[in-house]
C-alpha cells in the first residue's frame, strides 16, 4: 500500500513540477558543453527580508539582487529512492549540492547582472553541512513568511515520509 501511495504521490508531484517550473521563472543550472544539469534551478530575485550582515562583512538589504537557488526536489527524491540508508541519502544530497556549486558560480559569472548580484539565497530544511559548503544560515523572522514556507514544504515532507518508510 505504501509503495502505491509513494508512486501516486511522485506521479502527482512529477506532473505538477513542470507547471511550477514555468510559473516560478526558474532556470536550470547546466553545463552547455556536455548537457549536465545540476540539482539546482535558480532565478535572480530582489531580497525582501531583514537586513543581514554576512561573516565577510557583506550587508544584504531589502531590494538587493540575490541568486535564489532551488533544489530540484522531485528529481532528488526519485534519485534517492534506491538508497536504503539515511546516511547514504544525506551523503548523496551533500555530494549533489557540492557538485552543483561550480555550475552556480559559472552561471553567476556569465549572468548579465553579475556585478549587481550580492549573494546566493536559498530556503531549506536541509541545513546540516551548509557551513562546510561555504553557506551561512539565518532563521526566517517574519512569522507569516515562515508559516507560508512551512506549509509549502508539507508535500515534500509527506512524500519523504512515504519514501523513507517501507
Number of C-alpha atoms within 10 A of each C-alpha: 7 12 12 10 13 19 15 13 18 20 13 11 17 15 11 12 16 11 10 12 14 10 9 11 11 17 15 17 25 19 13 8 6 7 9 12 14 21 23 23 20 22 15 20 15 14 18 12 15 12 11 13 11 14 8 6 8 11 13 19 16 12 11 16 21 21 21 19 21 18 18 16 16 17 13 16 17 12 13 20 12 10 12 13 11 11 10 12 18 15 13 16 19 18 11 16 17 16 13 18 16 13 19 21 13 13 18 19 12 10 13 10 12 16 10 11 17 16 16 17 18 13 15 12 8 10 11 10 12 14 10 10 11 7 14 12 14 9 7 14 10 11 9 10 12 13 11 11 14 13 11 11 12 11 13 17 13 13 19 15 13 18 22 15 10 9
